[in-house]
Amino acid sequence: MGMTGRRRDEIQTGLRVAIVLKQDQRTGRTVEGVVKEVLTRSATHPHGIKVRLNDGRVGRVARVIGDEEPGGNG
């Protein structure tokens, strides 16, 4: 998968992603979760599209992992 998370049309609810939380921007540490809501309004963002995960954490997408369900159509 070549999706970097910088284009809004690559990100949708239910997608499993790795995000960088605001407090981890300097280190680049990522956490994984499932997208609940896409927060960035523009079509692209150089630092990644901002999303809210199902658990409420907010951050910028570092990379797309795949579908929420293992063994999905991805």
Sequence and secondary structure as in RCSB ss.txt:
>XXXX:A:sequence
MGMTGRRRDEIQTGLRVAIVLKQDQRTGRTVEGVVKEVLTRSATHPHGIKVRLNDGRVGRVARVIGDEEPGGNG
>XXXX:A:secstr
    S BGGG  TTEEEEEEEGGGTTTT EEEEEEEEE   SSB TT  EEEETTS EEEEEEEEEESSTTS  
